[in-house]
Amino acid sequence: MFVTRLISGIILVILALITMGYGEILLLLTLMGLSLVGYLELTKASGVRKNTDTLKQDKVTEQTMQSVNGLEIVGILGILAYYGFLYGSEYVTLDRHFLILFAIILLFMATMFVYVFAFPKFRSEQVMSAFFSFVYAPVCLSFIYLTRQLEIGIYVVWLILLCSWGCDTCAYAVGILIGKHKMSPHLSPKKSIEGAVGGVVGAIALGALYGLYVEEKVLQAENIVPVFAVICGIGALISMVGDLAASAIKRNHDIKDYGKLIPGHGGVMDRFDSVIFTAPIIYFLAMILLA
């Protein structure tokens, strides 16, 4: 299992280097693909795909799961439209943030149309889970692309991985060495407070070192080191919440992994749970602190 996880991890890092380094349409299409998979993983896990009789009886088995239903079809079309809007925003005069808000409201309205005109096929909790799944994975993941499109986004976008994967690695190492006090025993018994502190400190150090490189070798700009360190510190805290949030959903629905797409890691939501939370925060922090 360790070898499989290691190989998959190396491949993911290589793909990240290629797609995030190149940016543009390659990154957009990659994120759209991840968003589609992550969305379907969430809708399946949260019960959007269960039939109403199963929900009423509260008995869940693989045999009672339907194929992709109307709510999910609307979500898939919404994801395609959302990323289409992001790409098209490069060529229209409309503000990109306006297009993002428009796409989210449009998806919400479309979901409610399905709910109303298919009634009583879907229950309200399924509708809410479908909309939640759209915002959770596709919208939050899109902020990787939005960060990459910033003026110095080619440098800032890597902070997303430093915050999430860097924090996770440092937290794991420190937790193994000196971890004693459980941080969240009900959600993740193996995570410790010592590990969490080590993860945040490690992320800050990684951000500062990366900022030092960017400041001296690339941008020759001032204050990049402390700004990158602060961004990574805040991002690390958020990434741990993202990790635990994804775990909470799995425990609520008694599943081990969201999927099997990534050998040794599970699904998109298993591997990118912290990145999904971190990406929007890094984007807004960069907009505020690097303006």
C-alpha positions as YAML, in Angstrom:
chain: A
units: angstrom
residues:
- id: 1
  name: MET
  ca: [0.00, 0.00, 0.00]
- id: 2
  name: PHE
  ca: [2.81, 2.43, 0.85]
- id: 3
  name: VAL
  ca: [4.53, 1.86, -2.50]
- id: 4
  name: THR
  ca: [1.23, 2.37, -4.34]
- id: 5
  name: ARG
  ca: [0.55, 5.61, -2.44]
- id: 6
  name: LEU
  ca: [4.09, 6.80, -3.10]
- id: 7
  name: ILE
  ca: [3.90, 6.14, -6.84]
- id: 8
  name: SER
  ca: [0.48, 7.78, -7.07]
- id: 9
  name: GLY
  ca: [1.75, 10.75, -5.08]
- id: 10
  name: ILE
  ca: [4.74, 11.21, -7.38]
- id: 11
  name: ILE
  ca: [2.49, 11.07, -10.44]
- id: 12
  name: LEU
  ca: [0.14, 13.64, -8.89]
- id: 13
  name: VAL
  ca: [3.05, 16.00, -8.18]
- id: 14
  name: ILE
  ca: [4.30, 15.65, -11.77]
- id: 15
  name: LEU
  ca: [0.82, 16.35, -13.15]
- id: 16
  name: ALA
  ca: [0.52, 19.36, -10.83]
- id: 17
  name: LEU
  ca: [3.86, 20.72, -12.05]
- id: 18
  name: ILE
  ca: [2.77, 20.37, -15.66]
- id: 19
  name: THR
  ca: [-0.78, 21.69, -15.41]
- id: 20
  name: MET
  ca: [-0.21, 24.47, -12.87]
- id: 21
  name: GLY
  ca: [3.03, 25.47, -14.53]
- id: 22
  name: TYR
  ca: [1.43, 25.77, -17.95]
- id: 23
  name: GLY
  ca: [-1.88, 27.15, -16.71]
- id: 24
  name: GLU
  ca: [-4.46, 28.40, -19.22]
- id: 25
  name: ILE
  ca: [-6.76, 25.86, -20.90]
- id: 26
  name: LEU
  ca: [-4.74, 22.83, -19.75]
- id: 27
  name: LEU
  ca: [-5.20, 23.70, -16.09]
- id: 28
  name: LEU
  ca: [-8.83, 24.66, -16.64]
- id: 29
  name: LEU
  ca: [-9.69, 21.34, -18.31]
- id: 30
  name: THR
  ca: [-7.82, 19.36, -15.64]
- id: 31
  name: LEU
  ca: [-9.72, 21.11, -12.85]
- id: 32
  name: MET
  ca: [-13.00, 20.64, -14.70]
- id: 33
  name: GLY
  ca: [-12.32, 16.90, -14.92]
- id: 34
  name: LEU
  ca: [-11.45, 16.71, -11.22]
- id: 35
  name: SER
  ca: [-14.56, 18.75, -10.42]
- id: 36
  name: LEU
  ca: [-16.85, 16.38, -12.31]
- id: 37
  name: VAL
  ca: [-15.42, 13.36, -10.51]
- id: 38
  name: GLY
  ca: [-15.42, 15.09, -7.12]
- id: 39
  name: TYR
  ca: [-19.01, 16.26, -7.61]
- id: 40
  name: LEU
  ca: [-20.25, 12.75, -8.40]
- id: 41
  name: GLU
  ca: [-18.29, 11.32, -5.46]
- id: 42
  name: LEU
  ca: [-20.02, 13.79, -3.14]
- id: 43
  name: THR
  ca: [-23.51, 13.27, -4.56]
- id: 44
  name: LYS
  ca: [-23.13, 9.52, -4.24]
- id: 45
  name: ALA
  ca: [-21.78, 9.77, -0.68]
- id: 46
  name: SER
  ca: [-24.39, 12.27, 0.51]
- id: 47
  name: GLY
  ca: [-27.41, 10.40, -0.84]
- id: 48
  name: VAL
  ca: [-28.36, 12.43, -3.91]
- id: 49
  name: ARG
  ca: [-28.38, 9.22, -5.93]
- id: 50
  name: LYS
  ca: [-30.57, 7.23, -3.53]
- id: 51
  name: ASN
  ca: [-34.22, 6.73, -4.37]
- id: 52
  name: THR
  ca: [-36.81, 8.35, -2.12]
- id: 53
  name: ASP
  ca: [-38.11, 5.06, -0.75]
- id: 54
  name: THR
  ca: [-34.60, 4.21, 0.48]
- id: 55
  name: LEU
  ca: [-34.28, 7.60, 2.15]
- id: 56
  name: LYS
  ca: [-37.58, 7.16, 3.96]
- id: 57
  name: GLN
  ca: [-36.64, 3.70, 5.18]
- id: 58
  name: ASP
  ca: [-33.10, 4.84, 6.02]
- id: 59
  name: LYS
  ca: [-31.65, 1.61, 4.64]
- id: 60
  name: VAL
  ca: [-28.66, 2.15, 2.40]
- id: 61
  name: THR
  ca: [-27.05, -0.54, 0.25]
- id: 62
  name: GLU
  ca: [-25.26, -0.46, -3.08]
- id: 63
  name: GLN
  ca: [-28.27, -2.18, -4.65]
- id: 64
  name: THR
  ca: [-30.56, 0.73, -3.79]
- id: 65
  name: MET
  ca: [-28.35, 3.28, -5.54]
- id: 66
  name: GLN
  ca: [-29.64, 4.64, -8.82]
- id: 67
  name: SER
  ca: [-27.62, 5.66, -11.83]
- id: 68
  name: VAL
  ca: [-26.97, 9.38, -12.38]
- id: 69
  name: ASN
  ca: [-30.27, 11.17, -11.86]
- id: 70
  name: GLY
  ca: [-31.81, 14.49, -12.90]
- id: 71
  name: LEU
  ca: [-30.25, 16.48, -10.08]
- id: 72
  name: GLU
  ca: [-26.79, 15.19, -10.97]
- id: 73
  name: ILE
  ca: [-27.31, 15.83, -14.68]
- id: 74
  name: VAL
  ca: [-28.12, 19.45, -13.89]
- id: 75
  name: GLY
  ca: [-25.00, 19.57, -11.72]
- id: 76
  name: ILE
  ca: [-22.81, 18.14, -14.48]
- id: 77
  name: LEU
  ca: [-24.17, 20.65, -16.99]
- id: 78
  name: GLY
  ca: [-23.68, 23.37, -14.38]
- id: 79
  name: ILE
  ca: [-20.02, 22.40, -13.95]
- id: 80
  name: LEU
  ca: [-19.44, 22.51, -17.70]
- id: 81
  name: ALA
  ca: [-21.17, 25.91, -17.92]
- id: 82
  name: TYR
  ca: [-19.29, 27.24, -14.89]
- id: 83
  name: TYR
  ca: [-15.87, 26.39, -16.30]
- id: 84
  name: GLY
  ca: [-17.01, 27.65, -19.68]
- id: 85
  name: PHE
  ca: [-17.82, 30.98, -18.05]
- id: 86
  name: LEU
  ca: [-14.39, 31.07, -16.43]
- id: 87
  name: TYR
  ca: [-12.68, 30.48, -19.76]
- id: 88
  name: GLY
  ca: [-14.95, 32.93, -21.57]
- id: 89
  name: SER
  ca: [-14.29, 35.64, -19.00]
- id: 90
  name: GLU
  ca: [-10.93, 36.17, -20.69]
- id: 91
  name: TYR
  ca: [-12.69, 37.37, -23.82]
- id: 92
  name: VAL
  ca: [-15.66, 39.40, -22.54]
- id: 93
  name: THR
  ca: [-15.96, 42.68, -20.69]
- id: 94
  name: LEU
  ca: [-18.06, 41.23, -17.86]
- id: 95
  name: ASP
  ca: [-16.35, 40.97, -14.49]
- id: 96
  name: ARG
  ca: [-15.16, 37.44, -13.70]
- id: 97
  name: HIS
  ca: [-16.59, 37.53, -10.19]
- id: 98
  name: PHE
  ca: [-19.97, 38.50, -11.64]
- id: 99
  name: LEU
  ca: [-19.83, 35.46, -13.94]
- id: 100
  name: ILE
  ca: [-18.96, 33.17, -11.01]
- id: 101
  name: LEU
  ca: [-21.91, 34.44, -8.97]
- id: 102
  name: PHE
  ca: [-24.18, 34.21, -12.01]
- id: 103
  name: ALA
  ca: [-23.18, 30.58, -12.64]
- id: 104
  name: ILE
  ca: [-23.79, 29.61, -9.00]
- id: 105
  name: ILE
  ca: [-27.24, 31.24, -8.91]
- id: 106
  name: LEU
  ca: [-28.10, 29.72, -12.29]
- id: 107
  name: LEU
  ca: [-27.22, 26.25, -11.00]
- id: 108
  name: PHE
  ca: [-29.27, 26.86, -7.86]
- id: 109
  name: MET
  ca: [-32.30, 27.88, -9.90]
- id: 110
  name: ALA
  ca: [-31.92, 24.90, -12.26]
- id: 111
  name: THR
  ca: [-31.69, 22.52, -9.30]
- id: 112
  name: MET
  ca: [-34.87, 23.95, -7.82]
- id: 113
  name: PHE
  ca: [-36.63, 23.58, -11.18]
- id: 114
  name: VAL
  ca: [-35.81, 19.87, -11.16]
- id: 115
  name: TYR
  ca: [-37.00, 19.58, -7.56]
- id: 116
  name: VAL
  ca: [-40.32, 21.31, -8.27]
- id: 117
  name: PHE
  ca: [-41.24, 19.77, -11.60]
- id: 118
  name: ALA
  ca: [-40.12, 16.25, -10.66]
- id: 119
  name: PHE
  ca: [-41.85, 16.36, -7.26]
- id: 120
  name: PRO
  ca: [-42.05, 14.11, -5.29]
- id: 121
  name: LYS
  ca: [-39.18, 12.19, -6.92]
- id: 122
  name: PHE
  ca: [-36.53, 14.03, -4.89]
- id: 123
  name: ARG
  ca: [-36.50, 15.02, -1.25]
- id: 124
  name: SER
  ca: [-35.32, 18.42, -0.03]
- id: 125
  name: GLU
  ca: [-32.16, 16.95, 1.55]
- id: 126
  name: GLN
  ca: [-31.16, 15.52, -1.83]
- id: 127
  name: VAL
  ca: [-31.61, 18.93, -3.48]
- id: 128
  name: MET
  ca: [-29.55, 20.66, -0.80]
- id: 129
  name: SER
  ca: [-26.84, 18.00, -1.03]
- id: 130
  name: ALA
  ca: [-26.68, 18.40, -4.82]
- id: 131
  name: PHE
  ca: [-26.20, 22.17, -4.58]
- id: 132
  name: PHE
  ca: [-23.75, 21.78, -1.69]
- id: 133
  name: SER
  ca: [-21.70, 19.28, -3.76]
- id: 134
  name: PHE
  ca: [-21.48, 21.79, -6.62]
- id: 135
  name: VAL
  ca: [-20.13, 24.56, -4.39]
- id: 136
  name: TYR
  ca: [-17.90, 22.24, -2.36]
- id: 137
  name: ALA
  ca: [-15.86, 20.61, -5.12]
- id: 138
  name: PRO
  ca: [-16.23, 22.37, -8.53]
- id: 139
  name: VAL
  ca: [-16.43, 25.97, -7.32]
- id: 140
  name: CYS
  ca: [-13.72, 25.69, -4.68]
- id: 141
  name: LEU
  ca: [-11.37, 23.78, -7.00]
- id: 142
  name: SER
  ca: [-11.79, 26.49, -9.65]
- id: 143
  name: PHE
  ca: [-9.92, 28.92, -7.39]
- id: 144
  name: ILE
  ca: [-6.72, 27.11, -8.33]
- id: 145
  name: TYR
  ca: [-7.27, 28.39, -11.88]
- id: 146
  name: LEU
  ca: [-8.31, 31.83, -10.64]
- id: 147
  name: THR
  ca: [-5.17, 32.07, -8.50]
- id: 148
  name: ARG
  ca: [-3.02, 31.00, -11.46]
- id: 149
  name: GLN
  ca: [-4.59, 33.80, -13.52]
- id: 150
  name: LEU
  ca: [-3.52, 36.54, -11.08]
- id: 151
  name: GLU
  ca: [-0.77, 38.95, -12.13]
- id: 152
  name: ILE
  ca: [1.89, 36.91, -10.31]
- id: 153
  name: GLY
  ca: [-0.28, 33.82, -10.17]
- id: 154
  name: ILE
  ca: [2.40, 31.60, -11.67]
- id: 155
  name: TYR
  ca: [4.23, 31.97, -8.34]
- id: 156
  name: VAL
  ca: [1.30, 32.33, -5.93]
- id: 157
  name: VAL
  ca: [-0.56, 29.22, -7.13]
- id: 158
  name: TRP
  ca: [2.10, 26.93, -5.62]
- id: 159
  name: LEU
  ca: [1.22, 28.22, -2.16]
- id: 160
  name: ILE
  ca: [-1.99, 26.17, -2.41]
- id: 161
  name: LEU
  ca: [0.00, 22.93, -2.51]
- id: 162
  name: LEU
  ca: [2.54, 24.15, 0.05]
- id: 163
  name: CYS
  ca: [-0.30, 24.94, 2.46]
- id: 164
  name: SER
  ca: [-2.23, 21.71, 2.01]
- id: 165
  name: TRP
  ca: [0.15, 18.91, 1.06]
- id: 166
  name: GLY
  ca: [3.09, 20.54, 2.88]
- id: 167
  name: CYS
  ca: [1.08, 20.95, 6.07]
- id: 168
  name: ASP
  ca: [-0.21, 17.38, 5.81]
- id: 169
  name: THR
  ca: [3.31, 15.96, 5.40]
- id: 170
  name: CYS
  ca: [4.78, 18.01, 8.26]
- id: 171
  name: ALA
  ca: [1.84, 17.21, 10.53]
- id: 172
  name: TYR
  ca: [2.21, 13.50, 9.82]
- id: 173
  name: ALA
  ca: [5.96, 13.55, 10.56]
- id: 174
  name: VAL
  ca: [5.62, 15.53, 13.80]
- id: 175
  name: GLY
  ca: [2.62, 13.48, 14.90]
- id: 176
  name: ILE
  ca: [4.52, 10.23, 14.42]
- id: 177
  name: LEU
  ca: [7.48, 11.56, 16.40]
- id: 178
  name: ILE
  ca: [5.88, 13.36, 19.36]
- id: 179
  name: GLY
  ca: [2.11, 13.27, 18.90]
- id: 180
  name: LYS
  ca: [0.28, 12.44, 22.15]
- id: 181
  name: HIS
  ca: [-2.85, 14.59, 22.45]
- id: 182
  name: LYS
  ca: [-5.71, 13.78, 20.08]
- id: 183
  name: MET
  ca: [-6.94, 16.73, 18.05]
- id: 184
  name: SER
  ca: [-10.26, 15.25, 16.91]
- id: 185
  name: PRO
  ca: [-10.68, 11.72, 18.28]
- id: 186
  name: HIS
  ca: [-14.13, 11.18, 16.76]
- id: 187
  name: LEU
  ca: [-13.22, 12.27, 13.25]
- id: 188
  name: SER
  ca: [-9.56, 11.35, 12.89]
- id: 189
  name: PRO
  ca: [-8.12, 9.47, 15.88]
- id: 190
  name: LYS
  ca: [-4.59, 9.45, 14.44]
- id: 191
  name: LYS
  ca: [-4.29, 13.24, 14.21]
- id: 192
  name: SER
  ca: [-2.68, 14.97, 17.18]
- id: 193
  name: ILE
  ca: [-2.47, 18.54, 18.44]
- id: 194
  name: GLU
  ca: [1.33, 18.33, 18.25]
- id: 195
  name: GLY
  ca: [1.04, 17.21, 14.64]
- id: 196
  name: ALA
  ca: [-1.32, 20.09, 13.84]
- id: 197
  name: VAL
  ca: [1.11, 22.62, 15.31]
- id: 198
  name: GLY
  ca: [3.97, 21.00, 13.41]
- id: 199
  name: GLY
  ca: [1.95, 21.15, 10.21]
- id: 200
  name: VAL
  ca: [1.25, 24.87, 10.56]
- id: 201
  name: VAL
  ca: [4.84, 25.69, 11.53]
- id: 202
  name: GLY
  ca: [6.13, 23.54, 8.69]
- id: 203
  name: ALA
  ca: [3.83, 25.27, 6.19]
- id: 204
  name: ILE
  ca: [4.98, 28.69, 7.40]
- id: 205
  name: ALA
  ca: [8.61, 27.63, 6.99]
- id: 206
  name: LEU
  ca: [7.94, 26.28, 3.50]
- id: 207
  name: GLY
  ca: [6.15, 29.50, 2.56]
- id: 208
  name: ALA
  ca: [9.02, 31.63, 3.86]
- id: 209
  name: LEU
  ca: [11.65, 29.56, 2.02]
- id: 210
  name: TYR
  ca: [9.64, 29.68, -1.17]
- id: 211
  name: GLY
  ca: [9.13, 33.43, -0.70]
- id: 212
  name: LEU
  ca: [12.88, 33.88, -0.27]
- id: 213
  name: TYR
  ca: [13.48, 32.14, -3.59]
- id: 214
  name: VAL
  ca: [10.80, 34.16, -5.37]
- id: 215
  name: GLU
  ca: [11.98, 37.44, -3.84]
- id: 216
  name: GLU
  ca: [15.64, 37.00, -4.76]
- id: 217
  name: LYS
  ca: [15.54, 34.98, -7.97]
- id: 218
  name: VAL
  ca: [12.35, 35.97, -9.71]
- id: 219
  name: LEU
  ca: [10.42, 39.07, -8.65]
- id: 220
  name: GLN
  ca: [13.01, 41.13, -6.79]
- id: 221
  name: ALA
  ca: [10.02, 42.39, -4.78]
- id: 222
  name: GLU
  ca: [9.91, 43.46, -1.15]
- id: 223
  name: ASN
  ca: [7.98, 41.78, 1.68]
- id: 224
  name: ILE
  ca: [7.29, 38.62, -0.30]
- id: 225
  name: VAL
  ca: [8.84, 36.39, 2.40]
- id: 226
  name: PRO
  ca: [6.60, 37.48, 5.33]
- id: 227
  name: VAL
  ca: [3.53, 37.66, 3.11]
- id: 228
  name: PHE
  ca: [4.05, 34.15, 1.76]
- id: 229
  name: ALA
  ca: [4.72, 32.88, 5.30]
- id: 230
  name: VAL
  ca: [1.47, 34.44, 6.59]
- id: 231
  name: ILE
  ca: [-0.53, 33.09, 3.65]
- id: 232
  name: CYS
  ca: [0.85, 29.60, 4.20]
- id: 233
  name: GLY
  ca: [0.18, 29.73, 7.93]
- id: 234
  name: ILE
  ca: [-3.46, 30.71, 7.47]
- id: 235
  name: GLY
  ca: [-3.84, 28.29, 4.57]
- id: 236
  name: ALA
  ca: [-2.45, 25.44, 6.68]
- id: 237
  name: LEU
  ca: [-5.06, 26.03, 9.38]
- id: 238
  name: ILE
  ca: [-7.82, 26.04, 6.78]
- id: 239
  name: SER
  ca: [-6.45, 22.92, 5.08]
- id: 240
  name: MET
  ca: [-6.80, 20.91, 8.30]
- id: 241
  name: VAL
  ca: [-10.43, 21.94, 8.56]
- id: 242
  name: GLY
  ca: [-10.92, 20.80, 4.97]
- id: 243
  name: ASP
  ca: [-9.39, 17.43, 5.76]
- id: 244
  name: LEU
  ca: [-11.61, 16.94, 8.80]
- id: 245
  name: ALA
  ca: [-14.72, 18.17, 6.98]
- id: 246
  name: ALA
  ca: [-14.29, 15.52, 4.28]
- id: 247
  name: SER
  ca: [-13.76, 12.91, 7.00]
- id: 248
  name: ALA
  ca: [-16.91, 14.03, 8.80]
- id: 249
  name: ILE
  ca: [-19.01, 13.48, 5.68]
- id: 250
  name: LYS
  ca: [-17.55, 10.01, 5.25]
- id: 251
  name: ARG
  ca: [-18.28, 9.10, 8.86]
- id: 252
  name: ASN
  ca: [-21.84, 10.44, 8.62]
- id: 253
  name: HIS
  ca: [-22.45, 8.13, 5.68]
- id: 254
  name: ASP
  ca: [-20.32, 5.17, 6.81]
- id: 255
  name: ILE
  ca: [-17.94, 5.05, 3.86]
- id: 256
  name: LYS
  ca: [-14.19, 4.48, 3.88]
- id: 257
  name: ASP
  ca: [-13.22, 6.31, 0.68]
- id: 258
  name: TYR
  ca: [-15.06, 8.56, -1.75]
- id: 259
  name: GLY
  ca: [-13.79, 6.60, -4.75]
- id: 260
  name: LYS
  ca: [-11.00, 4.53, -6.25]
- id: 261
  name: LEU
  ca: [-9.68, 6.85, -8.96]
- id: 262
  name: ILE
  ca: [-6.25, 7.39, -7.35]
- id: 263
  name: PRO
  ca: [-4.59, 4.10, -6.29]
- id: 264
  name: GLY
  ca: [-3.61, 4.13, -2.64]
- id: 265
  name: HIS
  ca: [-5.39, 7.41, -1.98]
- id: 266
  name: GLY
  ca: [-9.04, 6.86, -2.90]
- id: 267
  name: GLY
  ca: [-11.06, 9.38, -4.85]
- id: 268
  name: VAL
  ca: [-10.65, 13.03, -5.74]
- id: 269
  name: MET
  ca: [-12.32, 14.09, -2.49]
- id: 270
  name: ASP
  ca: [-9.93, 11.89, -0.50]
- id: 271
  name: ARG
  ca: [-6.77, 13.35, -2.04]
- id: 272
  name: PHE
  ca: [-7.86, 16.95, -2.65]
- id: 273
  name: ASP
  ca: [-9.95, 17.51, 0.49]
- id: 274
  name: SER
  ca: [-7.52, 20.01, 1.99]
- id: 275
  name: VAL
  ca: [-6.68, 21.64, -1.37]
- id: 276
  name: ILE
  ca: [-10.39, 22.29, -1.97]
- id: 277
  name: PHE
  ca: [-10.60, 24.34, 1.23]
- id: 278
  name: THR
  ca: [-7.25, 26.04, 0.80]
- id: 279
  name: ALA
  ca: [-7.57, 27.28, -2.79]
- id: 280
  name: PRO
  ca: [-10.25, 29.97, -2.22]
- id: 281
  name: ILE
  ca: [-8.45, 31.26, 0.89]
- id: 282
  name: ILE
  ca: [-5.13, 31.59, -0.94]
- id: 283
  name: TYR
  ca: [-6.85, 33.43, -3.78]
- id: 284
  name: PHE
  ca: [-8.49, 36.01, -1.52]
- id: 285
  name: LEU
  ca: [-5.41, 36.42, 0.68]
- id: 286
  name: ALA
  ca: [-3.32, 37.01, -2.43]
- id: 287
  name: MET
  ca: [-5.85, 39.58, -3.65]
- id: 288
  name: ILE
  ca: [-5.65, 41.39, -0.30]
- id: 289
  name: LEU
  ca: [-1.98, 41.07, 0.66]
- id: 290
  name: LEU
  ca: [-0.34, 41.20, -2.77]
- id: 291
  name: ALA
  ca: [-2.49, 43.88, -4.38]
...
